[in-house]
Amino acid sequence: MNVLFVTLDQFRADSLGAAGSRHVHTPTLDRIARDGIRLARHFSQAAPCSPGRAAIYTGTYQMNNRVVANGTPLAERFDNIARVARRAGYTPVLFGYTDQGLDPQSATGPYDPRLDDYDGVLPGFELGLHLPESQAPWVEWLRGLGFDVPYGWAAALRGEPDRPAEFSLTNFLTDRFLAWHARQDAPWFAHLSYLRPHPPYAAAGEFSRRVDPADVDLPIPPAPADRRHPLHDAFLAHPQASAPPTEAEIRHLRAQYYGMIDEVDASLARVVDALVTSGQWDDTLVIITSDHGDQLGDHGLIEKLGYFPQSYHVLGLWRDPRRPGGLVIDRFTENVDLMPSLALALGLEAPRQCDGRTLQELFDGTAREWRRAVHYEWDYRSWFIGARTPQWPYDRRLSRDNLAVSFDGSTAYVQFGDGSYRCYDTAADPSWRTEVSDTERAFGSARELLQWRQEHLQRDMTDMLLRSDRPGHWPGAPAPTRAPTSRS
């Protein structure tokens, strides 16, 4: 069996035709949803990109992997999906990026150039095409074709509407994958990591004109000032987080976002066609998700940040040709579930480090219990890390710059690192703008969040005891050679 693992950066769950969106044209993703399983309440565990991807790749919550920002290293000790693939006999190949920074303890020294950025490749992957943040391979290719492309990845991407879509970043990655795929004569594992629909909000070529801004829905407005958390006010005052000030600009931004989704879907159609033509479609496991979502103007914000679900409710598709299609899962699923579920699908045990569950329990209807709430975290200490970073343990402010969310469908509880909280009555108001007035209800959600954190504390060596009979979980340890002895 082949494995196609796809991430579409910043893809909101509601921006899918199969989910009811009227703004997008996603026949390929909709086909995969019909042929496979759609995870309707699927959530990312962190934002922005590096934290969100660390959760996907390792199956662990941020409180355990501790990748809290773009630039936080991922510790070498963590297992990941590429290493799982290798244990299953594959050579996993990356097309795009993983945004996982090098563990400094694995560096050749303090001046190792791999410590200069977070563009590192997840350990275990071979490279089919590496697209670092600069997008340099694509930019140089465009310049070689005679396009006058400015320096800087964002500036180059803002020019996408002015070039035919065949020259887009999305098509560039797809072309490289298809050329590689045509040479494969054995089971393969490929990770296609697309940047789009990540900003800049500028779709390629004709896709930039696909959606009429006048037809898009306007976003959820922010709550009144007297009902906003101070952190929300800080977002609204930040030029990179606040939504454009005019309705025309917001409509344009949303239309371009939907156009980028249309283009990614068209590229995936080429991938599916190649698999069908080669006779591999019915022998390929396809997993599609996103590292996080996008506010798209909701609550007065853009990009991915904070605690609102638009930044965390993401696309989730699982298509295994060995399973019947057409299933829609309405239980809460999380990106941390993908790594253990992939291991199980490849005939391996779910790695012990994983905080997620195996989705097969839901697919088969064998789950004795399942999560009643979804959880995610956001850490914003990177805004305050610099030459005069507060030093632990004397100054602990950085460790309070975070939040954790528990959402069970009717109540959304947000715990801030400074001790404050918000609790929203989402049964009465799904927009997360009406707070719960019942203190006991809020405390119940707080207890649930605390219990979640306690249940998922790291367990690498907690379930074993140093005794001659080796009780508990001893991964890789030899069987005891003598009978246990008692100790008084």
MARTINU-243170 format. One line per field, with one value per residue (C-alpha): residue number from 1; residue in one letter; x, y, z. Coordinates in Angstrom, 2 decimals. Layout:
N
lolo: [NUM, ...] $
drentor: [A, ...] $
c1: [X, ...] $
c2: [Y, ...] $
c3: [Z, ...] $
% end
This chain:
488
lolo: [1, 2, 3, 4, 5, 6, 7, 8, 9, 10, 11, 12, 13, 14, 15, 16, 17, 18, 19, 20, 21, 22, 23, 24, 25, 26, 27, 28, 29, 30, 31, 32, 33, 34, 35, 36, 37, 38, 39, 40, 41, 42, 43, 44, 45, 46, 47, 48, 49, 50, 51, 52, 53, 54, 55, 56, 57, 58, 59, 60, 61, 62, 63, 64, 65, 66, 67, 68, 69, 70, 71, 72, 73, 74, 75, 76, 77, 78, 79, 80, 81, 82, 83, 84, 85, 86, 87, 88, 89, 90, 91, 92, 93, 94, 95, 96, 97, 98, 99, 100, 101, 102, 103, 104, 105, 106, 107, 108, 109, 110, 111, 112, 113, 114, 115, 116, 117, 118, 119, 120, 121, 122, 123, 124, 125, 126, 127, 128, 129, 130, 131, 132, 133, 134, 135, 136, 137, 138, 139, 140, 141, 142, 143, 144, 145, 146, 147, 148, 149, 150, 151, 152, 153, 154, 155, 156, 157, 158, 159, 160, 161, 162, 163, 164, 165, 166, 167, 168, 169, 170, 171, 172, 173, 174, 175, 176, 177, 178, 179, 180, 181, 182, 183, 184, 185, 186, 187, 188, 189, 190, 191, 192, 193, 194, 195, 196, 197, 198, 199, 200, 201, 202, 203, 204, 205, 206, 207, 208, 209, 210, 211, 212, 213, 214, 215, 216, 217, 218, 219, 220, 221, 222, 223, 224, 225, 226, 227, 228, 229, 230, 231, 232, 233, 234, 235, 236, 237, 238, 239, 240, 241, 242, 243, 244, 245, 246, 247, 248, 249, 250, 251, 252, 253, 254, 255, 256, 257, 258, 259, 260, 261, 262, 263, 264, 265, 266, 267, 268, 269, 270, 271, 272, 273, 274, 275, 276, 277, 278, 279, 280, 281, 282, 283, 284, 285, 286, 287, 288, 289, 290, 291, 292, 293, 294, 295, 296, 297, 298, 299, 300, 301, 302, 303, 304, 305, 306, 307, 308, 309, 310, 311, 312, 313, 314, 315, 316, 317, 318, 319, 320, 321, 322, 323, 324, 325, 326, 327, 328, 329, 330, 331, 332, 333, 334, 335, 336, 337, 338, 339, 340, 341, 342, 343, 344, 345, 346, 347, 348, 349, 350, 351, 352, 353, 354, 355, 356, 357, 358, 359, 360, 361, 362, 363, 364, 365, 366, 367, 368, 369, 370, 371, 372, 373, 374, 375, 376, 377, 378, 379, 380, 381, 382, 383, 384, 385, 386, 387, 388, 389, 390, 391, 392, 393, 394, 395, 396, 397, 398, 399, 400, 401, 402, 403, 404, 405, 406, 407, 408, 409, 410, 411, 412, 413, 414, 415, 416, 417, 418, 419, 420, 421, 422, 423, 424, 425, 426, 427, 428, 429, 430, 431, 432, 433, 434, 435, 436, 437, 438, 439, 440, 441, 442, 443, 444, 445, 446, 447, 448, 449, 450, 451, 452, 453, 454, 455, 456, 457, 458, 459, 460, 461, 462, 463, 464, 465, 466, 467, 468, 469, 470, 471, 472, 473, 474, 475, 476, 477, 478, 479, 480, 481, 482, 483, 484, 485, 486, 487, 488] $
drentor: [M, N, V, L, F, V, T, L, D, Q, F, R, A, D, S, L, G, A, A, G, S, R, H, V, H, T, P, T, L, D, R, I, A, R, D, G, I, R, L, A, R, H, F, S, Q, A, A, P, C, S, P, G, R, A, A, I, Y, T, G, T, Y, Q, M, N, N, R, V, V, A, N, G, T, P, L, A, E, R, F, D, N, I, A, R, V, A, R, R, A, G, Y, T, P, V, L, F, G, Y, T, D, Q, G, L, D, P, Q, S, A, T, G, P, Y, D, P, R, L, D, D, Y, D, G, V, L, P, G, F, E, L, G, L, H, L, P, E, S, Q, A, P, W, V, E, W, L, R, G, L, G, F, D, V, P, Y, G, W, A, A, A, L, R, G, E, P, D, R, P, A, E, F, S, L, T, N, F, L, T, D, R, F, L, A, W, H, A, R, Q, D, A, P, W, F, A, H, L, S, Y, L, R, P, H, P, P, Y, A, A, A, G, E, F, S, R, R, V, D, P, A, D, V, D, L, P, I, P, P, A, P, A, D, R, R, H, P, L, H, D, A, F, L, A, H, P, Q, A, S, A, P, P, T, E, A, E, I, R, H, L, R, A, Q, Y, Y, G, M, I, D, E, V, D, A, S, L, A, R, V, V, D, A, L, V, T, S, G, Q, W, D, D, T, L, V, I, I, T, S, D, H, G, D, Q, L, G, D, H, G, L, I, E, K, L, G, Y, F, P, Q, S, Y, H, V, L, G, L, W, R, D, P, R, R, P, G, G, L, V, I, D, R, F, T, E, N, V, D, L, M, P, S, L, A, L, A, L, G, L, E, A, P, R, Q, C, D, G, R, T, L, Q, E, L, F, D, G, T, A, R, E, W, R, R, A, V, H, Y, E, W, D, Y, R, S, W, F, I, G, A, R, T, P, Q, W, P, Y, D, R, R, L, S, R, D, N, L, A, V, S, F, D, G, S, T, A, Y, V, Q, F, G, D, G, S, Y, R, C, Y, D, T, A, A, D, P, S, W, R, T, E, V, S, D, T, E, R, A, F, G, S, A, R, E, L, L, Q, W, R, Q, E, H, L, Q, R, D, M, T, D, M, L, L, R, S, D, R, P, G, H, W, P, G, A, P, A, P, T, R, A, P, T, S, R, S] $
c1: [0.00, 1.13, 0.70, -0.13, -0.03, -1.19, -1.20, -2.93, -1.64, -4.26, -7.32, -10.47, -12.92, -15.85, -14.05, -14.96, -17.76, -18.55, -18.92, -21.51, -19.40, -20.98, -17.86, -15.44, -15.20, -13.56, -14.61, -11.40, -11.52, -15.24, -14.51, -11.97, -14.54, -17.11, -14.62, -13.27, -14.09, -14.67, -13.77, -16.39, -15.24, -11.50, -9.21, -5.61, -3.84, -1.75, -0.83, 1.08, 2.77, 5.62, 3.53, 0.61, 2.86, 4.73, 1.40, 0.62, 4.03, 4.55, 0.98, 1.61, 0.02, 2.00, 2.23, 4.33, 6.29, 6.87, 7.12, 5.50, 6.45, 7.85, 11.46, 11.07, 13.22, 11.65, 13.52, 15.32, 13.93, 10.43, 9.18, 7.40, 5.45, 8.56, 10.19, 6.96, 7.00, 10.58, 9.73, 6.94, 9.44, 8.97, 11.38, 9.26, 9.78, 8.88, 7.58, 7.32, 8.28, 7.78, 8.90, 10.57, 13.67, 16.80, 17.33, 20.42, 21.81, 22.01, 23.90, 27.58, 28.12, 26.66, 27.32, 25.71, 23.79, 20.82, 20.18, 19.63, 16.00, 13.14, 13.13, 14.47, 13.18, 11.54, 14.06, 13.40, 12.30, 14.20, 13.78, 11.85, 11.50, 12.33, 10.53, 11.90, 10.21, 12.05, 10.41, 13.78, 13.49, 10.20, 11.40, 14.58, 12.54, 10.28, 13.28, 14.74, 11.56, 11.95, 9.49, 10.49, 9.91, 10.82, 12.94, 11.10, 8.63, 5.64, 6.31, 6.69, 3.41, 1.54, 2.33, 0.50, -2.69, -0.61, 0.84, -0.98, -1.80, 0.48, 3.41, 2.06, 3.82, 1.11, 1.60, 5.39, 5.16, 2.60, 4.76, 7.77, 5.73, 4.22, 7.65, 8.89, 5.78, 6.20, 9.56, 8.28, 8.08, 7.53, 5.19, 5.89, 5.20, 4.98, 4.21, 2.83, 3.02, 1.29, 1.65, -1.69, -4.21, -1.69, -1.42, -0.61, -4.24, -3.53, -4.70, -2.90, -3.97, -7.58, -8.25, -7.85, -10.98, -13.01, -14.93, -16.80, -16.05, -19.63, -20.88, -18.85, -20.28, -19.09, -17.22, -18.38, -17.79, -15.81, -17.69, -18.30, -15.27, -16.67, -17.00, -13.59, -10.58, -7.57, -5.64, -8.33, -7.93, -4.18, -4.85, -7.18, -4.46, -1.75, -1.28, -0.49, -3.50, -6.29, -8.66, -8.67, -10.71, -13.09, -15.74, -14.32, -10.90, -12.38, -14.47, -11.40, -9.34, -11.99, -12.48, -8.75, -8.62, -11.39, -9.63, -6.46, -8.50, -9.97, -6.46, -5.13, -8.10, -7.32, -3.73, -4.89, -7.09, -3.89, -2.46, -5.58, -5.66, -2.05, -2.86, -5.92, -4.05, -1.20, -3.63, -2.59, -5.69, -7.19, -3.91, -3.16, -3.98, -4.76, -4.71, -5.43, -5.43, -4.14, -1.77, -4.32, -7.07, -7.51, -9.65, -10.58, -11.87, -13.93, -13.83, -11.97, -8.88, -6.94, -4.29, -4.06, -3.86, -5.69, -8.53, -11.37, -12.23, -11.68, -7.94, -8.22, -11.20, -9.55, -10.00, -9.78, -10.03, -9.01, -9.35, -8.24, -9.17, -9.56, -12.50, -15.93, -16.33, -18.97, -18.66, -18.85, -17.48, -19.20, -17.25, -14.38, -11.12, -7.74, -4.55, -2.73, -4.86, -3.28, 0.16, -1.04, -3.77, -1.23, 0.98, -1.95, -2.91, 0.66, 0.54, 2.49, 1.65, 0.71, 3.82, 3.59, 4.40, 1.18, -1.47, -3.96, -6.34, -6.46, -9.23, -9.90, -11.76, -14.34, -14.27, -14.94, -17.30, -15.11, -14.28, -15.24, -15.04, -14.09, -13.22, -16.17, -14.35, -11.66, -8.54, -5.96, -3.33, -1.78, 1.49, 2.45, 5.74, 7.62, 6.34, 8.53, 11.66, 14.62, 17.95, 16.45, 14.34, 13.11, 15.16, 13.70, 13.42, 13.79, 11.30, 8.47, 6.39, 7.08, 5.63, 2.33, 2.01, -0.18, -3.71, -5.53, -9.03, -11.62, -14.66, -17.42, -19.89, -22.08, -19.43, -16.04, -13.62, -10.41, -7.79, -5.10, -1.65, -2.13, -5.02, -7.88, -10.45, -13.38, -16.27, -18.64, -22.15, -21.86, -25.21, -26.96, -24.54, -22.23, -20.23, -18.29, -19.50, -21.83, -20.30, -21.67, -23.38, -23.47, -20.23, -20.63, -20.89, -17.65, -15.93, -17.09, -15.33, -12.23, -12.17, -12.48, -9.51, -7.44, -8.33, -7.30, -3.91, -3.38, -4.34, -1.87, 1.24, 4.30, 4.44, 7.78, 8.90, 6.00, 4.31, 7.28, 9.04, 12.68, 12.31, 13.68, 10.32, 10.11, 6.47, 4.68, 5.58, 9.22, 9.66, 12.52, 13.65, 14.68, 12.45, 13.40, 15.88, 15.06, 12.07, 11.15, 12.33, 10.51, 12.01, 11.07] $
c2: [0.00, 3.56, 6.47, 10.04, 12.41, 15.92, 19.11, 22.24, 25.13, 27.30, 25.40, 26.06, 23.18, 25.22, 26.02, 22.73, 21.90, 18.64, 20.63, 22.91, 25.87, 27.78, 29.80, 27.11, 24.65, 21.54, 18.54, 16.63, 17.02, 16.27, 13.09, 11.99, 12.70, 10.54, 7.73, 7.89, 9.29, 12.97, 14.09, 16.80, 18.02, 17.77, 20.20, 21.33, 21.33, 24.50, 27.48, 28.82, 26.45, 24.86, 24.15, 22.89, 20.59, 19.31, 18.00, 16.34, 14.78, 13.49, 12.84, 14.91, 17.96, 21.17, 20.74, 17.64, 18.42, 22.05, 23.46, 26.77, 29.05, 29.26, 28.86, 26.54, 23.43, 19.98, 17.67, 14.84, 12.27, 12.42, 9.73, 11.03, 9.96, 9.68, 7.30, 5.31, 5.04, 3.76, 1.11, 0.00, -0.46, 2.80, 5.55, 8.63, 11.53, 15.18, 17.66, 21.08, 21.76, 20.61, 23.72, 21.71, 23.35, 21.41, 20.27, 22.31, 19.17, 17.60, 20.56, 20.48, 23.51, 26.90, 28.23, 25.36, 27.18, 24.86, 26.81, 30.03, 29.30, 26.85, 25.58, 22.21, 18.94, 16.46, 13.69, 10.60, 12.28, 12.22, 15.23, 15.19, 18.98, 21.20, 24.55, 26.58, 29.78, 31.71, 29.49, 29.86, 26.87, 28.22, 31.83, 30.85, 28.73, 31.72, 33.96, 31.37, 31.59, 35.36, 36.51, 39.58, 38.19, 40.38, 39.16, 37.87, 34.98, 37.15, 39.64, 36.82, 35.26, 38.59, 38.55, 35.25, 36.89, 38.51, 35.22, 32.28, 29.60, 27.10, 29.03, 29.05, 27.74, 25.09, 23.82, 23.90, 21.46, 19.29, 19.06, 17.90, 15.27, 13.93, 13.67, 11.70, 9.55, 8.51, 6.92, 4.81, 1.04, 0.01, 1.05, 4.66, 7.18, 10.84, 13.90, 16.76, 19.88, 22.71, 26.30, 27.45, 28.69, 30.38, 34.17, 36.45, 36.44, 36.35, 33.43, 32.40, 33.53, 32.83, 31.49, 35.03, 35.91, 32.78, 34.18, 37.48, 39.48, 40.73, 37.15, 36.19, 36.20, 38.86, 37.69, 37.47, 40.89, 41.15, 41.23, 44.66, 46.13, 45.58, 41.82, 41.20, 39.67, 42.05, 39.65, 40.00, 43.77, 43.34, 41.27, 43.95, 46.56, 44.47, 45.30, 41.69, 40.26, 42.77, 42.50, 45.16, 48.21, 48.33, 45.90, 45.94, 44.84, 42.04, 40.81, 40.83, 38.93, 36.23, 35.87, 35.39, 32.78, 30.76, 31.13, 29.64, 26.67, 26.19, 26.10, 23.61, 21.38, 21.60, 20.55, 17.62, 16.58, 16.11, 13.97, 11.79, 11.45, 10.23, 7.64, 6.44, 6.27, 4.30, 1.89, 2.97, 4.81, 1.68, 0.87, 4.27, 5.50, 9.24, 11.48, 15.20, 17.84, 21.29, 22.56, 25.25, 27.46, 31.18, 33.84, 35.42, 38.52, 36.64, 38.40, 41.25, 39.10, 37.49, 34.75, 32.13, 32.99, 33.12, 30.91, 31.17, 27.95, 29.46, 29.09, 25.43, 23.71, 22.25, 19.93, 16.21, 13.47, 9.81, 7.59, 3.97, 1.80, -1.15, 0.61, 1.55, 5.22, 7.80, 7.89, 11.22, 11.21, 13.77, 12.91, 15.20, 14.21, 15.87, 16.14, 14.21, 11.22, 11.00, 9.68, 6.72, 5.96, 5.94, 3.55, 1.19, 1.40, 0.34, -2.66, -1.15, -0.41, 3.17, 4.82, 5.16, 8.87, 9.65, 11.67, 10.99, 8.07, 5.63, 6.73, 3.11, 2.83, 5.26, 3.81, 0.30, 1.34, -0.36, 2.65, 1.88, 5.58, 8.66, 12.23, 14.36, 17.61, 18.81, 20.60, 22.95, 25.39, 28.68, 30.06, 33.64, 34.01, 34.38, 37.99, 38.72, 36.66, 38.87, 40.16, 40.87, 37.76, 37.26, 34.51, 31.52, 30.96, 34.58, 36.04, 33.72, 35.98, 34.02, 30.88, 32.68, 33.77, 30.91, 29.60, 26.27, 25.60, 22.93, 22.84, 20.24, 21.67, 23.53, 25.18, 26.64, 27.23, 29.23, 29.19, 31.88, 31.48, 34.59, 32.97, 34.67, 32.70, 33.01, 30.57, 30.85, 29.47, 28.06, 26.27, 29.62, 31.51, 29.49, 32.64, 32.54, 36.02, 35.16, 34.18, 31.59, 33.24, 30.08, 29.96, 26.26, 25.47, 27.37, 25.56, 22.24, 23.09, 24.16, 20.80, 19.01, 20.94, 20.14, 16.46, 16.48, 17.91, 15.38, 12.44, 13.46, 14.13, 12.56, 8.84, 7.78, 5.93, 6.33, 2.95, 0.77, -0.23, -1.05, -4.61, -7.96, -9.10, -5.95, -5.02, -2.53, -1.19, -1.95, -1.14, -3.09, -4.51, -8.18, -10.55, -11.08, -13.93, -14.74, -14.82, -11.64, -11.29, -9.50, -6.61, -5.92] $
c3: [0.00, -0.77, 1.63, 0.58, 3.57, 2.62, 4.66, 3.36, 5.43, 7.15, 5.80, 7.83, 8.21, 6.90, 3.62, 1.96, -0.42, 1.38, 4.61, 3.00, 1.90, -0.97, -1.67, -2.80, -5.67, -4.21, -6.32, -5.58, -1.82, -1.93, -3.90, -1.32, 1.40, -0.44, -1.08, 2.45, 5.86, 6.68, 10.18, 10.61, 14.05, 13.57, 15.41, 15.31, 18.66, 18.35, 16.19, 14.31, 11.84, 13.82, 16.94, 14.87, 12.85, 15.89, 17.20, 13.86, 13.35, 16.90, 18.04, 21.18, 22.75, 23.02, 26.79, 26.08, 22.89, 24.00, 20.48, 21.36, 18.46, 14.96, 15.98, 18.97, 18.41, 18.36, 20.73, 18.91, 21.34, 19.83, 17.50, 14.39, 11.32, 9.14, 11.61, 11.80, 8.01, 8.06, 10.64, 8.31, 5.47, 3.55, 2.58, 3.34, 0.93, 1.57, -0.97, 0.65, 4.26, 7.84, 9.80, 12.55, 14.02, 14.93, 18.50, 19.60, 21.25, 17.78, 16.30, 15.45, 17.71, 18.60, 15.08, 13.20, 10.39, 10.94, 14.15, 12.20, 11.33, 11.85, 8.26, 9.32, 7.89, 10.25, 11.01, 8.92, 5.70, 2.44, 0.19, -3.05, -2.92, 0.02, 0.08, 2.99, 4.08, 1.35, -1.31, -3.07, -5.48, -6.84, -6.99, -8.85, -11.25, -12.01, -12.59, -14.92, -16.97, -17.25, -14.58, -12.63, -9.14, -6.14, -3.27, -0.22, -0.18, 0.73, -2.06, -4.57, -3.49, -3.66, -7.39, -7.98, -9.33, -12.09, -13.38, -15.01, -12.44, -14.19, -12.67, -9.11, -6.04, -5.69, -9.24, -8.83, -5.90, -7.69, -10.83, -8.79, -6.99, -10.23, -11.85, -8.82, -8.71, -12.34, -11.44, -8.54, -8.98, -5.35, -2.51, -1.54, 1.21, 0.24, 2.32, 0.19, 2.32, 0.45, 1.67, 0.28, 1.38, 3.71, 3.24, 1.51, 0.50, -3.23, -5.36, -8.54, -12.01, -12.89, -9.39, -8.05, -10.03, -9.26, -6.29, -6.42, -3.25, -3.28, -2.78, 0.31, 3.81, 6.20, 9.31, 12.92, 14.52, 17.75, 21.04, 22.58, 24.33, 27.81, 27.10, 25.55, 27.25, 27.36, 25.13, 22.46, 22.67, 22.19, 19.03, 17.66, 18.13, 16.45, 12.74, 11.78, 13.61, 13.15, 10.21, 7.47, 8.42, 5.44, 4.28, 0.74, 1.98, 4.09, 1.16, -1.08, 1.52, 1.88, -1.87, -2.38, 0.38, -1.28, -4.62, -3.14, -1.94, -5.41, -6.85, -4.32, -5.09, -8.82, -8.13, -6.03, -8.97, -10.98, -8.20, -8.01, -11.81, -11.79, -9.13, -11.03, -14.34, -12.77, -11.15, -7.65, -6.46, -4.92, -3.19, -1.62, 1.89, 1.69, 4.78, 4.46, 7.18, 8.09, 10.75, 11.81, 10.44, 9.75, 11.42, 8.03, 9.82, 12.40, 15.78, 14.06, 13.41, 10.58, 10.45, 13.22, 16.89, 20.16, 21.29, 18.78, 16.89, 13.45, 14.07, 15.15, 13.51, 10.42, 7.46, 8.23, 5.57, 5.83, 2.76, 3.19, 0.19, 2.56, 4.25, 2.92, 2.10, 2.72, 6.50, 8.35, 11.90, 14.13, 17.29, 18.26, 16.56, 16.81, 14.79, 17.52, 16.49, 13.03, 13.99, 16.11, 13.54, 10.73, 12.68, 13.19, 9.50, 8.61, 10.91, 13.81, 17.41, 18.22, 19.69, 23.43, 23.37, 21.51, 23.30, 20.52, 20.03, 17.13, 14.77, 13.83, 17.14, 15.73, 12.22, 13.54, 16.32, 18.93, 21.10, 24.70, 25.42, 23.46, 24.27, 25.24, 24.51, 22.14, 23.40, 21.99, 23.20, 22.14, 23.51, 22.73, 24.60, 21.29, 21.14, 24.18, 23.43, 22.53, 23.76, 27.20, 27.59, 31.18, 32.82, 34.62, 37.57, 38.70, 36.23, 35.22, 33.01, 29.82, 31.33, 31.87, 28.24, 27.12, 27.12, 26.87, 25.57, 26.28, 24.00, 24.36, 21.85, 24.34, 26.52, 25.58, 28.44, 28.02, 30.77, 30.55, 32.06, 34.17, 36.04, 34.20, 32.21, 29.85, 29.56, 26.57, 26.24, 22.73, 22.97, 23.27, 21.01, 18.69, 17.88, 21.18, 22.15, 25.06, 28.39, 30.77, 33.75, 35.90, 37.92, 38.71, 34.99, 34.37, 37.23, 35.77, 32.52, 34.43, 36.21, 32.87, 31.49, 34.55, 34.32, 30.62, 31.50, 34.27, 32.06, 29.35, 31.39, 29.74, 30.37, 28.84, 31.98, 34.36, 33.83, 34.71, 37.92, 38.46, 39.70, 38.65, 37.25, 35.09, 35.85, 33.65, 30.24, 29.36, 25.67, 24.17, 27.52, 27.79, 29.69, 33.35, 33.83, 37.44, 39.72, 41.59, 45.17, 47.93, 49.79, 53.38] $
% end
